[in-house]
């Protein structure tokens, strides 16, 4: 193989058509505020906050300075049996914005790792309670819970799991919540609460005492902004309480302000037992994720072991990395100083107006929205996902980045966006989608 300075061949790109991309690359050379600059000098509005992880806008000097200072002061602390102040400070900040009584935080390096960690926490909790027979997990169709083997096992998106047969056993799926009966809905659909009864049926079939935890995204994000019907999450909470099952909210996308609240659990008024998060936690400036748990879960696991013993045999070399914690602390400070969760809530009406103004475009199948997130689902052409792949490339060269899953574009602007940016997103979408 020939190695050259500008070769694209050696890098095996994730979730990408490598041959297609390398034939016509789309490279980012700069990111600032709401915009990227591509390698041809074009300006591209970032309509999906990167991958939902840069709500403060790109190139925040405050975060870069915090990371730079941290690397010069303490670049790495082994997280096993040692600690550093930044991790404890960030855990306190996360606990302060989380719903009570979720007050204990375990740091990881990604959303995928947060899911596998939550699975282990659920197992450890039930074992500590003398209920190690709870070995079954419940997820949903169309679910996305990352790409580690635990998350793949919970996944309900076929392309994320069909190649990987060595998944965890004992995972049962409920139906997803998009019925197709209500289209172009802003906020929560009125119909579909009965879909939560799938969990009750699973309990009746397998026995509620065999189930360790139920994993759901409050809003199914990567599959295309599936907002829960009115009463749906509340009913899941009731069934879990009835059978002693842990309810886990995957807030990797919805957490840290996307719904106009710190977490979607607060937006919907339903408190889970465990929450996962990542993405916006550091504004995408450093890899980081976290799992936050109720006090009872932490206390039960920690108090089950002899004094001075390790209570939970789990962790990563880079758990709570000093630079990641510095980015997280700086990011949470910026969210608070700018009152940006409230700003996201205040701006959501104008954003959703702009997205639903596209309803008349013939090729659009549905538009769904909540907070500062919307999905524009296209009518498939040329096989599932073919149109979406084509549109993502065309939108980029027309000056707009939107993340597509299959034929569904997911728009999630930064919290610092202004109405003019929503209009620009809508205009570029209309100009591109109208040609389908």
C-alpha positions in Angstrom: 0.0 0.0 0.0 1.3 3.5 -0.9 1.5 5.9 2.1 1.2 9.6 1.3 0.7 12.6 3.4 -2.8 13.4 2.2 -4.0 9.8 1.9 -7.5 9.0 3.1 -7.1 5.3 2.8 -5.6 4.3 6.2 -8.4 5.7 8.3 -11.4 3.3 8.7 -14.2 5.7 9.3 -17.1 4.9 11.7 -20.7 4.7 10.6 -19.7 5.8 7.1 -19.7 4.4 3.6 -15.9 4.5 3.4 -15.6 3.9 -0.4 -18.3 6.5 -1.1 -16.8 9.1 1.2 -13.2 8.7 0.0 -14.4 9.1 -3.6 -15.9 12.5 -2.7 -14.7 13.6 0.8 -16.4 16.2 3.0 -13.7 17.4 5.3 -14.1 20.0 8.1 -11.1 22.3 8.5 -12.6 24.8 11.0 -15.6 25.0 13.4 -16.7 28.3 15.0 -20.0 29.2 16.6 -22.9 27.9 14.5 -20.8 27.0 11.4 -18.2 24.6 9.9 -15.8 25.5 7.1 -15.2 22.7 4.6 -11.9 21.9 2.8 -13.1 23.8 -0.2 -13.7 27.0 1.8 -17.5 26.7 2.0 -19.5 27.6 5.0 -21.8 25.0 6.5 -24.4 25.7 9.1 -24.3 22.9 11.7 -27.9 22.0 12.0 -27.4 19.0 14.3 -25.0 20.4 16.9 -22.4 18.0 15.5 -23.9 14.8 16.7 -26.2 16.5 19.2 -23.2 17.3 21.4 -22.2 21.0 20.8 -25.2 23.0 22.0 -22.9 25.9 23.2 -21.6 26.4 19.7 -18.2 25.5 18.4 -14.8 26.8 19.5 -15.8 28.0 23.0 -12.6 29.6 24.3 -13.7 29.1 27.9 -13.7 25.3 27.5 -10.5 25.2 25.5 -8.7 27.3 28.1 -10.0 25.1 31.0 -8.8 22.0 29.2 -5.4 23.6 28.3 -4.8 24.7 31.9 -5.8 21.3 33.2 -3.4 19.4 30.9 -0.6 21.6 32.1 -1.5 21.2 35.7 -2.5 17.5 36.0 -2.8 15.7 32.7 -3.8 12.3 34.0 -4.8 10.7 37.3 -5.3 7.0 37.6 -9.0 6.7 38.5 -8.6 3.4 40.4 -7.9 4.1 44.1 -6.9 7.7 43.3 -8.9 10.8 42.5 -8.7 14.4 41.5 -10.8 17.4 42.5 -12.3 18.0 39.0 -14.1 14.7 39.0 -15.8 15.3 42.4 -16.7 18.9 41.4 -18.3 17.7 38.1 -20.2 14.9 39.9 -21.6 17.5 42.3 -22.7 19.8 39.4 -24.4 16.9 37.6 -26.2 15.8 40.8 -27.4 19.3 41.4 -29.2 19.5 38.1 -30.5 15.9 38.1 -33.9 15.1 39.6 -34.0 14.0 43.2 -33.0 11.5 44.6 -30.4 11.0 41.8 -27.2 12.1 43.5 -24.4 9.7 42.6 -22.5 9.8 39.3 -20.1 7.3 37.7 -18.0 8.7 34.8 -17.2 6.9 31.6 -16.0 8.0 28.2 -19.0 7.8 25.8 -22.7 7.2 25.6 -22.1 3.6 24.6 -20.0 3.0 27.7 -22.7 4.6 29.9 -25.2 2.0 28.7 -22.9 -1.0 29.4 -22.2 0.6 32.8 -25.9 1.0 33.6 -26.4 -2.7 32.7 -23.7 -3.7 35.2 -25.1 -1.4 37.9 -28.5 -2.9 37.5 -27.0 -6.4 37.8 -24.9 -5.5 40.8 -27.9 -3.8 42.5 -30.2 -6.8 42.3 -27.4 -9.2 43.3 -26.7 -7.0 46.4 -30.3 -7.2 47.3 -30.3 -11.0 47.0 -32.2 -10.9 43.7 -29.6 -12.2 41.4 -32.3 -14.1 39.5 -33.3 -10.9 37.8 -31.3 -11.4 34.6 -33.7 -10.2 31.9 -33.7 -6.7 30.3 -36.4 -4.9 28.3 -35.8 -2.5 25.5 -37.8 -1.2 22.5 -38.0 -1.6 18.8 -36.2 1.2 17.0 -34.1 1.8 20.1 -30.5 3.0 19.9 -28.3 2.5 23.0 -24.8 2.8 21.6 -22.5 0.3 19.9 -20.9 -1.7 22.7 -22.1 -5.2 23.0 -24.6 -4.5 25.8 -26.1 -1.5 23.9 -26.2 -3.6 20.7 -28.1 -6.2 22.6 -30.7 -3.6 23.7 -30.8 -2.1 20.2 -34.0 -2.2 18.1 -32.4 -0.8 14.9 -31.7 -3.8 12.7 -28.6 -2.5 10.9 -26.9 -1.9 14.3 -27.2 -5.6 15.3 -27.8 -8.0 12.3 -24.0 -8.5 11.7 -23.2 -9.0 15.4 -24.7 -12.3 16.6 -22.8 -12.6 19.9 -25.2 -10.3 21.9 -26.5 -10.7 25.4 -29.3 -13.2 25.9 -32.5 -12.4 27.8 -33.4 -9.1 26.1 -37.1 -8.6 25.2 -38.3 -5.7 23.2 -41.5 -3.6 23.4 -43.0 -1.9 20.4 -41.8 1.6 19.5 -44.1 4.5 20.0 -44.5 5.8 16.4 -47.8 4.5 15.2 -48.2 6.5 12.0 -51.7 7.4 13.0 -50.7 10.9 14.0 -48.5 12.8 11.6 -46.8 16.2 11.8 -47.3 16.4 15.6 -45.6 19.0 17.7 -44.8 17.7 21.1 -46.4 14.5 22.6 -48.9 12.5 20.5 -52.2 12.1 22.1 -52.5 8.5 21.1 -50.4 5.5 22.0 -50.3 5.3 25.8 -51.5 1.7 25.5 -48.1 0.7 24.0 -46.8 0.9 27.5 -48.9 -2.2 28.3 -46.3 -4.2 26.3 -44.2 -4.1 29.5 -47.1 -5.5 31.6 -47.5 -8.3 29.0 -43.8 -9.1 29.2 -44.1 -9.3 33.0 -47.0 -11.6 32.7 -45.1 -13.8 30.2 -41.7 -14.0 31.8 -42.5 -13.0 35.4 -41.8 -9.5 36.6 -39.4 -10.8 39.2 -37.0 -12.0 36.5 -36.6 -8.6 35.0 -33.7 -6.4 36.1 -34.3 -3.2 34.2 -36.2 -1.5 31.4 -34.1 0.8 29.1 -35.8 3.5 27.2 -34.8 6.8 25.5 -37.4 9.3 26.8 -37.4 10.6 23.2 -36.0 8.0 20.8 -33.4 10.1 19.2 -31.1 8.5 16.7 -34.0 6.6 15.0 -35.8 9.9 14.4 -37.2 11.9 17.3 -40.0 9.5 18.5 -41.7 11.5 21.2 -43.5 9.5 23.9 -47.4 9.6 23.8 -49.1 11.4 26.7 -49.0 9.2 29.8 -46.7 6.6 28.3 -43.6 7.2 30.5 -45.8 7.5 33.5 -47.3 4.1 32.8 -43.9 2.5 32.4 -42.9 4.0 35.8 -46.0 2.4 37.4 -45.3 -1.0 36.0 -41.7 -1.0 37.0 -42.6 0.1 40.6 -45.2 -2.7 40.7 -42.7 -5.4 39.9 -39.5 -4.0 41.5 -37.9 -3.3 38.1 -35.3 -0.5 37.6 -36.3 2.1 35.0 -33.3 3.4 33.0 -33.6 6.5 30.9 -31.0 6.8 28.2 -30.5 10.6 28.1 -27.4 10.6 26.0 -29.2 12.8 23.4 -32.0 14.3 25.5 -29.9 15.1 28.6 -28.2 18.5 29.3 -30.9 20.8 28.0 -32.1 19.5 24.6 -35.7 19.4 25.8 -35.6 22.8 27.5 -34.9 21.2 30.9 -31.7 19.8 32.3 -33.0 16.3 31.5 -36.0 14.9 29.7 -37.1 13.2 32.8 -37.9 16.6 34.3 -39.6 17.7 31.1 -42.0 14.8 31.3 -42.2 14.6 35.0 -41.1 11.0 35.3 -38.0 10.2 37.4 -36.0 7.0 36.5 -33.8 5.0 38.8 -30.8 5.4 36.5 -29.9 8.0 33.8 -27.2 7.8 31.2 -25.7 10.9 29.6 -22.8 12.0 27.4 -22.6 14.3 24.3 -23.5 17.8 25.6 -21.9 17.1 29.0 -18.6 18.5 27.6 -20.0 20.3 24.6 -18.3 17.7 22.5 -14.9 19.2 23.4 -13.7 16.0 25.2 -15.0 12.4 25.1 -17.1 11.8 28.2 -20.2 10.1 29.5 -21.8 9.4 32.9 -24.3 7.3 34.7 -26.3 8.9 37.5 -28.2 6.8 40.0 -30.6 7.1 42.8 -29.2 7.2 46.3 -30.7 3.7 47.2 -28.9 2.1 44.3 -25.5 3.5 45.3 -26.0 2.8 49.0 -27.2 -0.8 48.3 -24.2 -1.7 46.2 -21.6 0.2 48.3 -22.8 -1.1 51.6 -23.0 -4.7 50.4 -19.2 -5.2 50.4 -16.9 -5.5 53.4 -15.2 -2.3 54.6 -12.1 -1.4 52.5 -13.2 -3.7 49.7 -14.0 -2.7 46.1 -17.8 -2.7 45.9 -18.2 -2.5 42.1 -15.7 -4.2 39.8 -16.0 -1.9 36.9 -14.3 1.2 35.4 -12.2 2.5 32.6 -8.6 3.8 32.4 -10.0 7.2 31.4 -13.0 7.3 33.7 -13.3 10.9 34.9 -10.2 12.0 33.0 -8.9 15.4 34.3 -9.2 17.1 30.9 -12.7 15.7 30.3 -13.8 16.9 33.7 -12.3 20.3 33.0 -14.4 20.5 29.8 -17.5 19.3 31.7 -17.1 21.7 34.5 -16.6 24.6 32.1 -19.5 23.5 30.0 -22.0 23.2 32.9 -20.8 26.6 34.1 -21.6 28.1 30.7 -25.0 26.5 30.6 -25.8 28.0 34.0 -24.3 31.4 33.4 -26.3 31.8 30.1 -29.5 30.3 31.5 -29.3 28.2 28.3 -31.7 25.4 29.3 -34.4 28.0 29.7 -33.2 29.7 26.5 -33.6 26.4 24.7 -37.1 26.1 26.1 -37.9 29.7 25.0 -36.6 29.2 21.5 -38.3 25.9 20.9 -41.5 27.4 19.6 -39.7 29.4 16.8 -37.6 26.4 16.0 -40.6 24.1 15.6 -42.4 26.7 13.6 -39.6 26.7 11.1 -39.4 23.0 10.9 -43.1 22.4 10.5 -43.3 25.1 7.8 -41.8 22.5 5.6 -44.9 20.3 5.8 -46.0 21.1 2.3 -43.0 19.5 0.6 -44.3 16.5 -1.3 -41.4 14.2 -0.4 -41.8 14.5 3.3 -43.6 11.7 5.1 -43.7 13.2 8.6 -42.2 15.9 10.9 -41.9 15.3 14.6 -40.6 17.7 17.2 -40.0 18.4 20.9 -37.8 21.1 22.4 -34.9 21.9 20.2 -35.0 18.6 18.3 -37.0 17.6 15.2 -37.1 14.8 12.7 -38.0 15.2 9.1 -38.8 11.7 7.7 -38.7 11.4 4.0 -40.7 9.0 1.8 -38.2 6.3 0.9 -36.8 6.1 -2.6 -34.4 3.4 -3.9 -34.4 1.2 -0.8 -34.3 2.1 2.9 -31.7 4.8 3.6 -30.6 5.4 0.0 -32.4 8.8 -0.2 -31.2 9.9 3.2 -27.6 9.2 2.3 -28.0 11.2 -0.9 -29.7 14.1 0.9 -27.1 14.3 3.6 -24.4 14.8 1.0 -26.5 17.3 -1.0 -27.4 19.3 2.0 -23.7 19.6 3.0 -22.7 21.0 -0.3 -25.7 23.3 -0.1 -24.3 24.6 3.2 -26.2 22.6 5.9 -25.1 19.7 8.1 -28.0 17.5 9.2 -27.5 14.0 10.7 -29.5 11.4 8.8 -30.5 7.9 10.1 -32.0 6.0 7.2 -34.3 8.4 5.4 -34.9 10.6 8.5 -33.0 13.8 9.0 -32.6 14.9 12.6 -32.3 18.6 13.3 -31.0 19.7 16.7 -29.6 23.3 16.7 -27.3 24.8 19.3 -28.9 26.5 22.3 -27.1 29.7 21.3 -28.9 29.7 17.9 -31.1 32.7 16.9 -34.3 32.7 14.9 -32.3 33.7 11.8 -30.5 30.4 12.1 -33.7 28.5 12.2 -34.9 30.3 9.1 -31.6 29.5 7.4 -31.9 25.8 8.3 -35.5 25.7 7.0 -34.5 27.6 3.8 -31.7 25.2 3.0 -33.8 22.2 3.8 -36.6 23.4 1.5 -34.2 24.2 -1.4 -32.7 20.6 -1.2 -35.7 18.5 -0.2 -38.1 20.1 -2.8 -35.9 18.6 -5.5 -36.6 15.0 -4.4 
